[in-house]
Amino acid sequence: MTSQHPVVVFGSVNIDIVCSVDHLPVPGETIHALRSATGLGGKGANQAAAVARLGMPVALAGRTGTDAFATLARQRLTAFGVGLDHLAADPDQATGIALIGVDRRGENTITVAGGANLAVGPGHVAPLASLLGQAPVVLLQLEIPLPAVIEAAAVARRGGAVVILDPAPAPAGGLPDQLFTAVDIMTPNETETECLVGVRPASAAEARIAAQRFQARGLKTVIVKLGAQGVYFCGPDGDGFVPPFPVTAIDSVAAGDSFNGGLAVALSRGQSLAEAVRFAAACGALATTRPGASDAAPNLAEVEALLTANPARL
């Protein structure tokens, strides 16, 4: 199977409005931001940018509006080197936006107005059949409607792609069994794991219990991101754990997206699951060391330097 784009991302595009604060406000509290910034966001755009920053050709499929935020999003994506031939402009919807607060510890809260992202439906997948069917790796998330995600997964799998789903934001009612069998890999964090299988893991042992529940629902491979505690993975060929990399985190907004982008790049290059998870974990760790969403994604030299400085424990 050949493709102009070894990685295809189908998902959301937002413009992020970020406020850095001393502490995140509680209900009823008004605080002053230390600083603010406007940038590219949305899990689809972030993951596509992360792939491009690592030097891998990538195409992004999804929808924006036709407003000024759409122009800004397309400019930023183009600057990253993301292919936009399949990013549609919806004249009836606004471009998605996200309002993000980040405190001094790097913790964040995010409010998203989905706009054009929420107008993506299963009918928009058919024109993408050739793109999805020829890609070695397809990345999906849940910031577009679930029926479109399920259809995209089905089309990509029929073409032979490895389909990776970042189940974020995890819906309160969980996910249908159909989706667990429609994708190859899921990459939940602790919160999403709890929402989907009822276990909030804080260690590799607890992540193993959660992984067994994921696989009982038909999922082949699960990668549980434990934040500062590391990453646990479990697939048909066994399981493993990647300890955390020694970095100083200041902003965790796009760590998961950089992780998924790195995972897609490593798998598309033929690395084993264990190698790919370690590469992805390094990408996610580096993303926490700088502010922003897509702008926080590391380049390949940075990732390789971190991996070299912290050799795998055998």
TORKOL-4160 file (C-alpha; in steps of 0.2 Angstrom, whole numbers, padded with zeros to 4 digits, m for minus):
314
<pt num="1" X="0000" Y="0000" Z="0000"/>
<pt num="2" X="0007" Y="0017" Z="m0005"/>
<pt num="3" X="0001" Y="0034" Z="0000"/>
<pt num="4" X="0007" Y="0052" Z="m0003"/>
<pt num="5" X="0003" Y="0054" Z="0016"/>
<pt num="6" X="0009" Y="0040" Z="0027"/>
<pt num="7" X="m0002" Y="0048" Z="0041"/>
<pt num="8" X="m0019" Y="0055" Z="0039"/>
<pt num="9" X="m0028" Y="0064" Z="0053"/>
<pt num="10" X="m0047" Y="0066" Z="0052"/>
<pt num="11" X="m0054" Y="0077" Z="0066"/>
<pt num="12" X="m0056" Y="0094" Z="0073"/>
<pt num="13" X="m0049" Y="0111" Z="0070"/>
<pt num="14" X="m0050" Y="0125" Z="0082"/>
<pt num="15" X="m0042" Y="0142" Z="0086"/>
<pt num="16" X="m0036" Y="0142" Z="0104"/>
<pt num="17" X="m0038" Y="0157" Z="0116"/>
<pt num="18" X="m0026" Y="0154" Z="0130"/>
<pt num="19" X="m0025" Y="0163" Z="0147"/>
<pt num="20" X="m0010" Y="0159" Z="0158"/>
<pt num="21" X="m0016" Y="0161" Z="0177"/>
<pt num="22" X="m0008" Y="0159" Z="0194"/>
<pt num="23" X="m0022" Y="0147" Z="0198"/>
<pt num="24" X="m0038" Y="0140" Z="0189"/>
<pt num="25" X="m0053" Y="0150" Z="0195"/>
<pt num="26" X="m0067" Y="0141" Z="0205"/>
<pt num="27" X="m0085" Y="0144" Z="0201"/>
<pt num="28" X="m0090" Y="0162" Z="0204"/>
<pt num="29" X="m0072" Y="0168" Z="0205"/>
<pt num="30" X="m0065" Y="0181" Z="0193"/>
<pt num="31" X="m0046" Y="0182" Z="0191"/>
<pt num="32" X="m0033" Y="0192" Z="0180"/>
<pt num="33" X="m0023" Y="0182" Z="0168"/>
<pt num="34" X="m0004" Y="0183" Z="0168"/>
<pt num="35" X="m0004" Y="0183" Z="0149"/>
<pt num="36" X="m0014" Y="0177" Z="0134"/>
<pt num="37" X="m0011" Y="0170" Z="0117"/>
<pt num="38" X="m0021" Y="0165" Z="0102"/>
<pt num="39" X="m0015" Y="0150" Z="0092"/>
<pt num="40" X="m0020" Y="0134" Z="0082"/>
<pt num="41" X="m0029" Y="0120" Z="0091"/>
<pt num="42" X="m0041" Y="0106" Z="0090"/>
<pt num="43" X="m0036" Y="0089" Z="0092"/>
<pt num="44" X="m0036" Y="0085" Z="0074"/>
<pt num="45" X="m0025" Y="0100" Z="0070"/>
<pt num="46" X="m0014" Y="0097" Z="0085"/>
<pt num="47" X="m0010" Y="0079" Z="0080"/>
<pt num="48" X="m0007" Y="0084" Z="0061"/>
<pt num="49" X="0005" Y="0098" Z="0067"/>
<pt num="50" X="0014" Y="0086" Z="0078"/>
<pt num="51" X="0016" Y="0073" Z="0064"/>
<pt num="52" X="0022" Y="0087" Z="0052"/>
<pt num="53" X="0035" Y="0094" Z="0065"/>
<pt num="54" X="0042" Y="0076" Z="0066"/>
<pt num="55" X="0046" Y="0077" Z="0047"/>
<pt num="56" X="0032" Y="0065" Z="0041"/>
<pt num="57" X="0020" Y="0070" Z="0027"/>
<pt num="58" X="0002" Y="0072" Z="0034"/>
<pt num="59" X="m0015" Y="0076" Z="0027"/>
<pt num="60" X="m0029" Y="0084" Z="0038"/>
<pt num="61" X="m0047" Y="0081" Z="0034"/>
<pt num="62" X="m0061" Y="0090" Z="0043"/>
<pt num="63" X="m0070" Y="0106" Z="0042"/>
<pt num="64" X="m0068" Y="0125" Z="0047"/>
<pt num="65" X="m0080" Y="0140" Z="0044"/>
<pt num="66" X="m0076" Y="0153" Z="0032"/>
<pt num="67" X="m0072" Y="0167" Z="0045"/>
<pt num="68" X="m0056" Y="0175" Z="0050"/>
<pt num="69" X="m0052" Y="0161" Z="0062"/>
<pt num="70" X="m0053" Y="0149" Z="0047"/>
<pt num="71" X="m0040" Y="0160" Z="0038"/>
<pt num="72" X="m0029" Y="0160" Z="0053"/>
<pt num="73" X="m0031" Y="0141" Z="0056"/>
<pt num="74" X="m0026" Y="0137" Z="0038"/>
<pt num="75" X="m0011" Y="0149" Z="0038"/>
<pt num="76" X="m0004" Y="0140" Z="0053"/>
<pt num="77" X="m0007" Y="0123" Z="0047"/>
<pt num="78" X="0001" Y="0127" Z="0030"/>
<pt num="79" X="0016" Y="0134" Z="0040"/>
<pt num="80" X="0018" Y="0118" Z="0049"/>
<pt num="81" X="0018" Y="0109" Z="0032"/>
<pt num="82" X="0001" Y="0100" Z="0034"/>
<pt num="83" X="m0008" Y="0095" Z="0018"/>
<pt num="84" X="m0025" Y="0104" Z="0017"/>
<pt num="85" X="m0033" Y="0097" Z="0001"/>
<pt num="86" X="m0046" Y="0088" Z="0012"/>
<pt num="87" X="m0050" Y="0102" Z="0024"/>
<pt num="88" X="m0067" Y="0109" Z="0019"/>
<pt num="89" X="m0074" Y="0126" Z="0022"/>
<pt num="90" X="m0092" Y="0126" Z="0029"/>
<pt num="91" X="m0101" Y="0143" Z="0024"/>
<pt num="92" X="m0115" Y="0139" Z="0037"/>
<pt num="93" X="m0104" Y="0136" Z="0052"/>
<pt num="94" X="m0091" Y="0146" Z="0063"/>
<pt num="95" X="m0074" Y="0139" Z="0065"/>
<pt num="96" X="m0072" Y="0130" Z="0081"/>
<pt num="97" X="m0064" Y="0139" Z="0096"/>
<pt num="98" X="m0057" Y="0133" Z="0113"/>
<pt num="99" X="m0055" Y="0144" Z="0128"/>
<pt num="100" X="m0040" Y="0137" Z="0139"/>
<pt num="101" X="m0034" Y="0142" Z="0156"/>
<pt num="102" X="m0017" Y="0136" Z="0161"/>
<pt num="103" X="m0010" Y="0137" Z="0179"/>
<pt num="104" X="0008" Y="0138" Z="0186"/>
<pt num="105" X="0009" Y="0120" Z="0188"/>
<pt num="106" X="0004" Y="0116" Z="0170"/>
<pt num="107" X="m0014" Y="0110" Z="0174"/>
<pt num="108" X="m0027" Y="0116" Z="0162"/>
<pt num="109" X="m0046" Y="0118" Z="0160"/>
<pt num="110" X="m0053" Y="0119" Z="0142"/>
<pt num="111" X="m0070" Y="0125" Z="0135"/>
<pt num="112" X="m0074" Y="0121" Z="0117"/>
<pt num="113" X="m0086" Y="0128" Z="0105"/>
<pt num="114" X="m0086" Y="0115" Z="0091"/>
<pt num="115" X="m0093" Y="0125" Z="0077"/>
<pt num="116" X="m0090" Y="0118" Z="0060"/>
<pt num="117" X="m0082" Y="0102" Z="0069"/>
<pt num="118" X="m0099" Y="0097" Z="0075"/>
<pt num="119" X="m0106" Y="0098" Z="0057"/>
<pt num="120" X="m0095" Y="0084" Z="0051"/>
<pt num="121" X="m0106" Y="0068" Z="0047"/>
<pt num="122" X="m0104" Y="0051" Z="0040"/>
<pt num="123" X="m0109" Y="0058" Z="0023"/>
<pt num="124" X="m0093" Y="0068" Z="0023"/>
<pt num="125" X="m0082" Y="0052" Z="0024"/>
<pt num="126" X="m0086" Y="0045" Z="0007"/>
<pt num="127" X="m0076" Y="0058" Z="m0003"/>
<pt num="128" X="m0062" Y="0054" Z="0009"/>
<pt num="129" X="m0062" Y="0035" Z="0005"/>
<pt num="130" X="m0047" Y="0036" Z="m0007"/>
<pt num="131" X="m0037" Y="0046" Z="0006"/>
<pt num="132" X="m0041" Y="0035" Z="0021"/>
<pt num="133" X="m0040" Y="0019" Z="0011"/>
<pt num="134" X="m0022" Y="0022" Z="0006"/>
<pt num="135" X="m0015" Y="0029" Z="0022"/>
<pt num="136" X="m0004" Y="0017" Z="0032"/>
<pt num="137" X="m0010" Y="0026" Z="0048"/>
<pt num="138" X="m0025" Y="0035" Z="0052"/>
<pt num="139" X="m0028" Y="0046" Z="0068"/>
<pt num="140" X="m0045" Y="0049" Z="0075"/>
<pt num="141" X="m0052" Y="0059" Z="0090"/>
<pt num="142" X="m0069" Y="0063" Z="0097"/>
<pt num="143" X="m0071" Y="0082" Z="0094"/>
<pt num="144" X="m0081" Y="0078" Z="0079"/>
<pt num="145" X="m0098" Y="0068" Z="0080"/>
<pt num="146" X="m0096" Y="0050" Z="0084"/>
<pt num="147" X="m0105" Y="0043" Z="0068"/>
<pt num="148" X="m0092" Y="0051" Z="0057"/>
<pt num="149" X="m0078" Y="0044" Z="0068"/>
<pt num="150" X="m0085" Y="0026" Z="0066"/>
<pt num="151" X="m0088" Y="0028" Z="0047"/>
<pt num="152" X="m0070" Y="0034" Z="0045"/>
<pt num="153" X="m0063" Y="0020" Z="0055"/>
<pt num="154" X="m0072" Y="0007" Z="0045"/>
<pt num="155" X="m0066" Y="0015" Z="0028"/>
<pt num="156" X="m0048" Y="0016" Z="0034"/>
<pt num="157" X="m0048" Y="m0002" Z="0041"/>
<pt num="158" X="m0055" Y="m0009" Z="0024"/>
<pt num="159" X="m0040" Y="0000" Z="0016"/>
<pt num="160" X="m0028" Y="m0009" Z="0028"/>
<pt num="161" X="m0024" Y="0006" Z="0039"/>
<pt num="162" X="m0019" Y="0005" Z="0057"/>
<pt num="163" X="m0032" Y="0016" Z="0065"/>
<pt num="164" X="m0028" Y="0025" Z="0081"/>
<pt num="165" X="m0042" Y="0033" Z="0091"/>
<pt num="166" X="m0038" Y="0046" Z="0105"/>
<pt num="167" X="m0055" Y="0044" Z="0115"/>
<pt num="168" X="m0055" Y="0062" Z="0120"/>
<pt num="169" X="m0066" Y="0070" Z="0125"/>
<pt num="170" X="m0073" Y="0054" Z="0132"/>
<pt num="171" X="m0092" Y="0056" Z="0132"/>
<pt num="172" X="m0101" Y="0054" Z="0149"/>
<pt num="173" X="m0111" Y="0039" Z="0143"/>
<pt num="174" X="m0096" Y="0030" Z="0137"/>
<pt num="175" X="m0093" Y="0023" Z="0119"/>
<pt num="176" X="m0102" Y="0009" Z="0109"/>
<pt num="177" X="m0094" Y="m0008" Z="0108"/>
<pt num="178" X="m0094" Y="m0005" Z="0089"/>
<pt num="179" X="m0080" Y="0008" Z="0091"/>
<pt num="180" X="m0069" Y="m0004" Z="0102"/>
<pt num="181" X="m0069" Y="m0016" Z="0087"/>
<pt num="182" X="m0068" Y="m0003" Z="0073"/>
<pt num="183" X="m0051" Y="0004" Z="0078"/>
<pt num="184" X="m0034" Y="m0005" Z="0081"/>
<pt num="185" X="m0027" Y="0006" Z="0095"/>
<pt num="186" X="m0035" Y="0018" Z="0109"/>
<pt num="187" X="m0024" Y="0030" Z="0119"/>
<pt num="188" X="m0034" Y="0036" Z="0134"/>
<pt num="189" X="m0027" Y="0046" Z="0148"/>
<pt num="190" X="m0032" Y="0042" Z="0166"/>
<pt num="191" X="m0048" Y="0052" Z="0166"/>
<pt num="192" X="m0054" Y="0044" Z="0149"/>
<pt num="193" X="m0050" Y="0027" Z="0156"/>
<pt num="194" X="m0061" Y="0029" Z="0171"/>
<pt num="195" X="m0075" Y="0036" Z="0160"/>
<pt num="196" X="m0074" Y="0021" Z="0148"/>
<pt num="197" X="m0070" Y="0006" Z="0159"/>
<pt num="198" X="m0073" Y="0012" Z="0177"/>
<pt num="199" X="m0055" Y="0012" Z="0183"/>
<pt num="200" X="m0044" Y="0027" Z="0186"/>
<pt num="201" X="m0027" Y="0021" Z="0185"/>
<pt num="202" X="m0012" Y="0029" Z="0195"/>
<pt num="203" X="0000" Y="0015" Z="0192"/>
<pt num="204" X="0005" Y="0002" Z="0179"/>
<pt num="205" X="m0003" Y="m0012" Z="0189"/>
<pt num="206" X="m0020" Y="m0002" Z="0189"/>
<pt num="207" X="m0018" Y="0002" Z="0170"/>
<pt num="208" X="m0016" Y="m0017" Z="0167"/>
<pt num="209" X="m0033" Y="m0020" Z="0175"/>
<pt num="210" X="m0040" Y="m0006" Z="0165"/>
<pt num="211" X="m0032" Y="m0013" Z="0149"/>
<pt num="212" X="m0040" Y="m0030" Z="0152"/>
<pt num="213" X="m0057" Y="m0022" Z="0152"/>
<pt num="214" X="m0054" Y="m0013" Z="0136"/>
<pt num="215" X="m0049" Y="m0029" Z="0128"/>
<pt num="216" X="m0064" Y="m0038" Z="0135"/>
<pt num="217" X="m0074" Y="m0026" Z="0124"/>
<pt num="218" X="m0065" Y="m0031" Z="0108"/>
<pt num="219" X="m0051" Y="m0018" Z="0107"/>
<pt num="220" X="m0034" Y="m0025" Z="0101"/>
<pt num="221" X="m0022" Y="m0013" Z="0108"/>
<pt num="222" X="m0023" Y="0000" Z="0122"/>
<pt num="223" X="m0011" Y="0013" Z="0128"/>
<pt num="224" X="m0015" Y="0021" Z="0144"/>
<pt num="225" X="m0006" Y="0038" Z="0147"/>
<pt num="226" X="m0003" Y="0040" Z="0165"/>
<pt num="227" X="0003" Y="0058" Z="0164"/>
<pt num="228" X="0019" Y="0061" Z="0176"/>
<pt num="229" X="0018" Y="0042" Z="0180"/>
<pt num="230" X="0022" Y="0036" Z="0163"/>
<pt num="231" X="0013" Y="0025" Z="0150"/>
<pt num="232" X="0007" Y="0007" Z="0150"/>
<pt num="233" X="0003" Y="m0002" Z="0134"/>
<pt num="234" X="m0005" Y="m0019" Z="0130"/>
<pt num="235" X="m0007" Y="m0028" Z="0114"/>
<pt num="236" X="m0008" Y="m0045" Z="0105"/>
<pt num="237" X="0011" Y="m0047" Z="0107"/>
<pt num="238" X="0012" Y="m0043" Z="0126"/>
<pt num="239" X="0012" Y="m0028" Z="0137"/>
<pt num="240" X="0025" Y="m0015" Z="0144"/>
<pt num="241" X="0028" Y="0001" Z="0153"/>
<pt num="242" X="0037" Y="0017" Z="0149"/>
<pt num="243" X="0043" Y="0027" Z="0164"/>
<pt num="244" X="0041" Y="0046" Z="0163"/>
<pt num="245" X="0055" Y="0056" Z="0155"/>
<pt num="246" X="0063" Y="0069" Z="0167"/>
<pt num="247" X="0057" Y="0085" Z="0160"/>
<pt num="248" X="0050" Y="0101" Z="0169"/>
<pt num="249" X="0032" Y="0103" Z="0164"/>
<pt num="250" X="0024" Y="0120" Z="0162"/>
<pt num="251" X="0009" Y="0117" Z="0150"/>
<pt num="252" X="0000" Y="0100" Z="0147"/>
<pt num="253" X="m0012" Y="0106" Z="0135"/>
<pt num="254" X="m0006" Y="0097" Z="0119"/>
<pt num="255" X="0004" Y="0083" Z="0127"/>
<pt num="256" X="m0008" Y="0069" Z="0122"/>
<pt num="257" X="m0009" Y="0076" Z="0104"/>
<pt num="258" X="0010" Y="0076" Z="0103"/>
<pt num="259" X="0010" Y="0058" Z="0110"/>
<pt num="260" X="m0003" Y="0052" Z="0097"/>
<pt num="261" X="0007" Y="0061" Z="0083"/>
<pt num="262" X="0023" Y="0053" Z="0088"/>
<pt num="263" X="0014" Y="0036" Z="0089"/>
<pt num="264" X="0008" Y="0037" Z="0072"/>
<pt num="265" X="0025" Y="0043" Z="0065"/>
<pt num="266" X="0034" Y="0028" Z="0074"/>
<pt num="267" X="0021" Y="0015" Z="0068"/>
<pt num="268" X="0021" Y="0022" Z="0050"/>
<pt num="269" X="0040" Y="0019" Z="0050"/>
<pt num="270" X="0038" Y="0001" Z="0055"/>
<pt num="271" X="0043" Y="0002" Z="0073"/>
<pt num="272" X="0037" Y="m0011" Z="0086"/>
<pt num="273" X="0023" Y="m0006" Z="0098"/>
<pt num="274" X="0035" Y="m0005" Z="0112"/>
<pt num="275" X="0047" Y="0006" Z="0102"/>
<pt num="276" X="0033" Y="0017" Z="0096"/>
<pt num="277" X="0026" Y="0020" Z="0113"/>
<pt num="278" X="0043" Y="0025" Z="0120"/>
<pt num="279" X="0045" Y="0037" Z="0105"/>
<pt num="280" X="0027" Y="0044" Z="0108"/>
<pt num="281" X="0030" Y="0046" Z="0126"/>
<pt num="282" X="0046" Y="0057" Z="0123"/>
<pt num="283" X="0035" Y="0068" Z="0111"/>
<pt num="284" X="0022" Y="0070" Z="0124"/>
<pt num="285" X="0035" Y="0074" Z="0138"/>
<pt num="286" X="0043" Y="0087" Z="0127"/>
<pt num="287" X="0027" Y="0095" Z="0123"/>
<pt num="288" X="0024" Y="0099" Z="0141"/>
<pt num="289" X="0040" Y="0109" Z="0142"/>
<pt num="290" X="0033" Y="0124" Z="0132"/>
<pt num="291" X="0017" Y="0133" Z="0131"/>
<pt num="292" X="0003" Y="0132" Z="0118"/>
<pt num="293" X="m0005" Y="0118" Z="0108"/>
<pt num="294" X="0001" Y="0114" Z="0091"/>
<pt num="295" X="0016" Y="0126" Z="0094"/>
<pt num="296" X="0022" Y="0114" Z="0108"/>
<pt num="297" X="0025" Y="0099" Z="0097"/>
<pt num="298" X="0043" Y="0094" Z="0097"/>
<pt num="299" X="0054" Y="0091" Z="0081"/>
<pt num="300" X="0063" Y="0075" Z="0077"/>
<pt num="301" X="0080" Y="0081" Z="0083"/>
<pt num="302" X="0073" Y="0085" Z="0100"/>
<pt num="303" X="0064" Y="0069" Z="0102"/>
<pt num="304" X="0079" Y="0059" Z="0097"/>
<pt num="305" X="0090" Y="0069" Z="0109"/>
<pt num="306" X="0078" Y="0065" Z="0124"/>
<pt num="307" X="0078" Y="0047" Z="0119"/>
<pt num="308" X="0097" Y="0046" Z="0118"/>
<pt num="309" X="0099" Y="0055" Z="0135"/>
<pt num="310" X="0087" Y="0042" Z="0143"/>
<pt num="311" X="0091" Y="0025" Z="0136"/>
<pt num="312" X="0077" Y="0012" Z="0138"/>
<pt num="313" X="0078" Y="0001" Z="0153"/>
<pt num="314" X="0080" Y="m0017" Z="0147"/>
